[in-house]
Amino acid sequence: MEGVGHARIEEEAGEFFISLRRPLGVTALGLNQIVLRPRQRLRIHRHRHQDEVYLVLRGTLTVEFDGGELMTLGPGELVSVAARVRRQLSNRGEEPCVIVAMGASGEHESRDGEAFADWSETEPRPPQEVPLPPDLD
């Protein structure tokens, strides 16, 4: 279907870096899967423009920041890092660490959503004005 993409997190893919942006057809942000082997570290890096968010799906991610501060994240935890902040990602654990890295630059346009109460409506309204539908049976 035009305008809809699909990808799958492949924890056992054998590659440590997989672009999710390309199969999804996403152009507004970077979206990548990273699998770190136990004790593996990535390069110290930063970005000129792109802020990043790291979401841990499995294992334990350690992020070291410029100056030596460490942050340890487990499954379901996220951290955002501003573009110019130097950081290094590592897996100090004994099992693989699977993360999704999302990056974008520019300012998010808040409240740009449009909602419809049912499929027959043609005029959108702000989501706050459309009640949630009943749960499925």
Backbone as JSON, one array per atom type, in Angstrom:
{
  "sequence": "MEGVGHARIEEEAGEFFISLRRPLGVTALGLNQIVLRPRQRLRIHRHRHQDEVYLVLRGTLTVEFDGGELMTLGPGELVSVAARVRRQLSNRGEEPCVIVAMGASGEHESRDGEAFADWSETEPRPPQEVPLPPDLD",
  "N": [[0.85, -1.16, 0.0], [0.61, 2.17, -0.85], [2.48, 4.66, 0.82], [2.81, 3.32, 3.18], [5.08, 1.53, 5.11], [7.07, -1.38, 6.05], [8.93, -3.15, 8.44], [11.12, -5.39, 10.23], [12.42, -6.15, 13.42], [15.4, -7.76, 13.65], [16.86, -9.7, 15.63], [18.71, -11.76, 15.5], [20.17, -11.39, 13.2], [22.87, -11.37, 12.46], [24.32, -9.21, 11.65], [25.62, -6.15, 12.88], [24.57, -3.63, 12.47], [21.7, -2.39, 11.11], [19.79, -0.81, 8.72], [16.67, 0.54, 9.3], [15.22, 2.5, 8.26], [15.31, 2.54, 5.44], [13.83, 0.15, 4.43], [11.38, 0.9, 5.45], [10.84, 3.2, 4.12], [11.24, 5.71, 5.16], [12.06, 9.1, 5.34], [12.37, 11.35, 6.9], [13.74, 10.95, 9.26], [16.51, 9.28, 10.84], [16.72, 5.78, 11.33], [17.66, 2.99, 12.92], [18.64, -0.39, 13.58], [20.66, -1.74, 16.07], [22.86, -4.22, 17.08], [24.71, -5.21, 19.7], [27.39, -7.22, 20.5], [28.25, -9.16, 23.45], [30.41, -7.27, 25.47], [31.17, -5.6, 23.38], [32.04, -2.45, 21.87], [31.12, 0.67, 20.42], [32.24, 3.31, 18.18], [33.4, 6.4, 19.61], [31.35, 9.13, 19.23], [29.63, 11.95, 17.73], [27.18, 14.26, 16.44], [26.66, 16.62, 13.78], [24.18, 17.87, 13.4], [22.07, 16.16, 14.09], [20.0, 15.04, 16.63], [19.79, 12.2, 18.83], [17.92, 9.3, 19.82], [18.03, 6.49, 21.84], [16.66, 3.34, 22.12], [16.34, 0.64, 24.18], [15.87, -2.7, 23.5], [16.57, -5.28, 24.23], [18.8, -6.79, 26.55], [21.58, -4.96, 28.02], [22.46, -1.65, 27.77], [25.22, 0.51, 27.83], [25.97, 3.87, 28.01], [28.52, 6.05, 27.51], [29.47, 9.28, 28.29], [31.04, 12.33, 27.19], [33.52, 13.34, 29.36], [33.25, 11.27, 31.08], [30.93, 10.36, 32.41], [28.63, 7.75, 33.04], [25.8, 5.99, 31.78], [23.45, 3.52, 32.33], [21.24, 1.4, 30.7], [18.29, -0.58, 30.56], [16.05, -3.09, 29.12], [13.3, -1.56, 27.5], [13.93, 0.99, 28.28], [14.84, 4.37, 27.45], [17.07, 6.82, 26.07], [17.82, 10.19, 25.36], [20.04, 12.04, 23.32], [21.67, 14.98, 22.72], [22.74, 16.44, 19.63], [25.47, 17.48, 19.56], [26.72, 16.32, 21.73], [29.27, 14.26, 22.77], [29.47, 10.71, 22.64], [29.66, 7.22, 23.59], [28.65, 4.03, 22.8], [28.15, 0.94, 24.45], [28.2, -2.58, 25.23], [28.3, -3.93, 28.13], [27.49, -6.2, 29.25], [26.66, -9.75, 29.45], [25.1, -10.86, 27.52], [23.68, -10.47, 24.18], [22.97, -7.1, 23.17], [20.26, -5.36, 22.07], [19.27, -2.6, 20.29], [17.29, 0.21, 19.19], [18.08, 2.9, 17.27], [17.24, 6.22, 16.86], [17.22, 9.13, 14.93], [17.1, 12.64, 14.28], [16.91, 15.92, 12.84], [16.15, 19.37, 13.32], [13.07, 20.95, 14.26], [10.4, 19.38, 15.9], [7.07, 19.31, 14.76], [4.58, 20.05, 16.72], [1.33, 18.85, 17.63], [0.21, 18.33, 15.06], [-1.53, 16.44, 14.26], [-4.47, 14.93, 12.84], [-7.82, 13.92, 13.24], [-10.45, 11.44, 12.94], [-13.77, 10.4, 13.55], [-15.05, 8.23, 12.41], [-14.86, 6.1, 9.45], [-16.37, 7.27, 7.45], [-16.29, 9.99, 7.7], [-15.06, 13.05, 6.32], [-13.93, 15.44, 6.93], [-11.34, 16.48, 8.93], [-10.66, 16.67, 12.51], [-9.14, 18.19, 15.45], [-7.29, 15.79, 17.37], [-7.95, 15.79, 20.12], [-10.59, 16.47, 20.16], [-12.0, 14.33, 19.26], [-13.55, 11.54, 20.45], [-12.16, 8.58, 21.99], [-12.52, 5.43, 20.35], [-14.82, 2.68, 21.11], [-13.58, -0.27, 22.82], [-12.45, -3.23, 21.08], [-14.47, -6.17, 20.6]],
  "CA": [[0.0, 0.0, 0.0], [1.42, 3.38, -0.94], [2.53, 5.46, 2.03], [2.97, 2.46, 4.34], [6.26, 0.66, 5.04], [7.1, -2.44, 7.05], [10.25, -3.72, 8.73], [11.12, -6.28, 11.39], [13.64, -6.2, 14.21], [16.03, -9.06, 13.44], [17.86, -9.81, 16.67], [19.71, -12.78, 15.15], [20.51, -11.15, 11.79], [24.28, -11.58, 12.2], [24.95, -7.92, 11.39], [25.39, -5.32, 14.05], [23.91, -2.37, 12.1], [20.72, -2.61, 10.05], [18.93, 0.34, 8.48], [15.22, 0.31, 9.28], [14.67, 3.62, 7.5], [15.16, 2.21, 4.01], [12.66, -0.68, 4.12], [10.16, 1.6, 5.83], [10.64, 4.35, 3.24], [11.26, 6.91, 5.99], [13.08, 10.07, 4.93], [12.42, 12.46, 7.84], [14.61, 10.65, 10.39], [17.3, 8.05, 10.77], [16.15, 4.72, 12.15], [18.55, 1.86, 12.74], [18.77, -1.43, 14.6], [22.05, -2.03, 16.41], [23.04, -5.36, 17.97], [26.07, -5.23, 20.25], [27.8, -8.46, 21.15], [28.79, -8.93, 24.79], [31.7, -6.56, 25.59], [31.44, -4.79, 22.18], [31.87, -1.01, 21.96], [31.13, 1.41, 19.15], [33.09, 4.5, 18.18], [32.99, 7.65, 20.23], [30.86, 9.94, 18.12], [28.62, 12.98, 17.91], [26.62, 14.65, 15.15], [26.61, 18.06, 13.53], [22.81, 18.4, 13.49], [21.05, 15.18, 14.41], [19.82, 14.48, 17.96], [19.48, 10.78, 18.76], [17.27, 8.59, 20.9], [18.34, 5.07, 21.83], [15.66, 2.52, 22.81], [16.86, -0.7, 24.44], [14.87, -3.76, 23.38], [17.06, -6.48, 24.91], [20.15, -6.66, 27.09], [21.91, -3.76, 28.78], [23.27, -0.68, 27.03], [25.91, 1.53, 28.6], [26.34, 5.03, 27.22], [29.53, 6.88, 28.17], [29.44, 10.64, 27.77], [32.24, 13.14, 27.32], [33.71, 13.64, 30.76], [33.28, 10.02, 31.81], [29.68, 9.94, 33.03], [28.05, 6.55, 32.46], [24.37, 5.74, 31.97], [23.15, 2.14, 31.99], [19.83, 1.28, 30.35], [17.79, -1.93, 30.33], [14.94, -3.2, 28.18], [12.2, -0.63, 27.67], [14.41, 2.32, 28.64], [15.31, 5.21, 26.36], [17.85, 8.01, 26.41], [18.02, 11.12, 24.25], [21.36, 12.67, 23.36], [21.76, 16.11, 21.79], [23.67, 16.22, 18.52], [26.87, 17.83, 19.81], [27.26, 15.61, 22.89], [30.02, 13.06, 22.4], [29.02, 9.53, 23.37], [30.11, 5.91, 23.13], [27.73, 2.96, 23.18], [28.81, -0.34, 24.69], [27.49, -3.66, 25.89], [29.18, -4.45, 29.17], [26.83, -7.39, 29.77], [27.06, -11.08, 28.96], [24.18, -11.27, 26.46], [23.58, -9.42, 23.17], [22.17, -5.92, 23.46], [19.56, -4.94, 20.86], [18.71, -1.26, 20.45], [16.85, 0.96, 18.03], [18.59, 4.27, 17.31], [16.43, 7.13, 16.05], [17.83, 10.44, 14.89], [16.49, 13.64, 13.41], [17.29, 17.3, 13.12], [15.03, 20.28, 13.12], [12.11, 20.96, 15.35], [9.17, 18.61, 15.72], [5.85, 20.12, 14.69], [3.64, 19.49, 17.68], [-0.1, 19.02, 17.38], [-0.14, 18.36, 13.63], [-2.41, 15.32, 14.0], [-5.86, 15.14, 12.45], [-8.54, 12.71, 13.62], [-11.78, 11.17, 12.38], [-14.54, 9.5, 14.43], [-15.29, 7.0, 11.65], [-14.32, 6.11, 8.09], [-17.21, 8.06, 6.55], [-15.98, 11.42, 7.85], [-14.06, 13.57, 5.38], [-13.32, 16.63, 7.51], [-10.65, 16.13, 10.17], [-10.73, 17.52, 13.7], [-8.03, 17.92, 16.36], [-7.51, 14.52, 18.08], [-8.55, 16.01, 21.42], [-12.03, 16.65, 19.99], [-12.59, 13.07, 18.8], [-13.44, 10.56, 21.54], [-11.6, 7.26, 21.66], [-13.59, 4.47, 20.01], [-14.95, 1.58, 22.1], [-12.67, -1.4, 22.64], [-12.93, -4.34, 20.25], [-15.06, -7.27, 21.38]],
  "C": [[0.9, 1.24, 0.0], [1.33, 4.18, 0.35], [2.68, 4.65, 3.31], [4.18, 1.57, 4.13], [6.22, -0.36, 6.16], [8.53, -2.93, 7.21], [10.11, -4.59, 9.97], [12.46, -6.17, 12.1], [14.17, -7.62, 14.09], [17.18, -9.22, 14.42], [18.98, -10.78, 16.33], [20.21, -12.6, 13.72], [21.98, -11.39, 11.47], [25.03, -10.3, 11.86], [24.66, -7.01, 12.56], [24.62, -4.05, 13.73], [22.99, -2.64, 10.92], [19.86, -1.36, 9.92], [17.47, -0.1, 8.49], [14.53, 1.39, 8.45], [14.39, 3.23, 6.06], [13.95, 1.31, 3.74], [11.33, -0.02, 4.5], [9.85, 2.76, 4.9], [10.61, 5.66, 3.99], [12.38, 7.83, 5.54], [13.28, 11.19, 5.94], [13.34, 12.21, 9.03], [15.41, 9.4, 10.1], [16.71, 7.03, 11.72], [16.95, 3.45, 11.89], [18.45, 0.88, 13.9], [20.25, -1.66, 14.81], [22.06, -3.2, 17.38], [24.49, -5.37, 18.4], [26.32, -6.57, 20.91], [28.24, -8.16, 22.58], [30.2, -8.34, 24.71], [32.04, -5.69, 24.37], [31.17, -3.32, 22.45], [31.84, -0.43, 20.56], [32.04, 2.61, 19.29], [32.53, 5.6, 19.07], [32.52, 8.54, 19.09], [29.92, 11.04, 18.62], [28.1, 13.33, 16.53], [26.65, 16.16, 15.01], [25.21, 18.61, 13.8], [21.83, 17.45, 14.16], [21.08, 14.74, 15.88], [19.48, 13.01, 17.8], [18.75, 10.32, 20.01], [17.62, 7.12, 20.73], [17.3, 4.35, 22.7], [16.23, 1.11, 22.95], [15.72, -1.71, 24.37], [15.25, -5.0, 24.18], [18.46, -6.23, 25.43], [20.31, -5.35, 27.85], [22.84, -2.89, 27.94], [23.92, 0.28, 28.02], [26.3, 2.63, 27.64], [27.32, 5.84, 28.06], [29.54, 8.23, 27.49], [30.79, 11.31, 27.97], [32.38, 13.56, 28.79], [33.63, 12.42, 31.65], [31.99, 9.58, 32.47], [29.1, 8.74, 32.28], [26.55, 6.49, 32.76], [24.12, 4.32, 31.49], [21.64, 2.01, 31.82], [19.48, -0.19, 30.11], [16.62, -1.92, 29.37], [13.79, -2.25, 28.53], [12.64, 0.78, 28.05], [14.96, 3.03, 27.41], [16.18, 6.32, 26.93], [17.92, 8.88, 25.16], [19.35, 11.81, 24.44], [21.38, 13.77, 22.3], [22.9, 15.88, 20.79], [25.13, 16.4, 18.91], [27.49, 17.14, 21.01], [27.99, 14.36, 22.42], [29.58, 11.9, 23.29], [29.63, 8.29, 22.77], [29.15, 4.87, 23.69], [28.5, 1.68, 23.4], [27.86, -1.32, 25.37], [28.45, -4.27, 26.88], [28.62, -5.73, 29.78], [27.33, -8.66, 29.11], [26.1, -11.63, 27.91], [24.12, -10.17, 25.41], [22.67, -8.29, 23.63], [21.57, -5.44, 22.14], [18.93, -3.58, 21.13], [18.19, -0.75, 19.11], [17.35, 2.39, 18.25], [17.78, 5.12, 16.34], [17.08, 8.5, 16.08], [17.13, 11.36, 13.92], [17.05, 15.0, 13.76], [16.11, 18.2, 12.79], [14.04, 20.11, 14.24], [10.87, 20.17, 14.97], [7.98, 19.56, 15.68], [4.8, 19.45, 15.57], [2.2, 19.76, 17.25], [-0.45, 19.12, 15.9], [-1.07, 17.21, 13.26], [-3.82, 15.76, 13.62], [-6.6, 13.84, 12.7], [-9.93, 12.66, 13.0], [-12.48, 10.19, 13.33], [-14.87, 8.19, 13.73], [-14.84, 7.2, 10.21], [-15.12, 6.98, 7.13], [-16.92, 9.55, 6.63], [-14.9, 11.84, 6.85], [-13.35, 14.81, 5.91], [-12.65, 16.27, 8.84], [-10.89, 17.14, 11.29], [-9.47, 17.28, 14.53], [-8.31, 16.64, 17.15], [-8.2, 14.7, 19.43], [-10.07, 16.15, 21.34], [-12.75, 15.38, 19.55], [-12.44, 12.04, 19.92], [-12.79, 9.26, 21.05], [-12.73, 6.31, 21.32], [-13.69, 3.4, 21.09], [-13.94, 0.48, 21.79], [-13.3, -2.44, 21.72], [-13.51, -5.43, 21.15], [-14.07, -8.39, 21.57]]
}
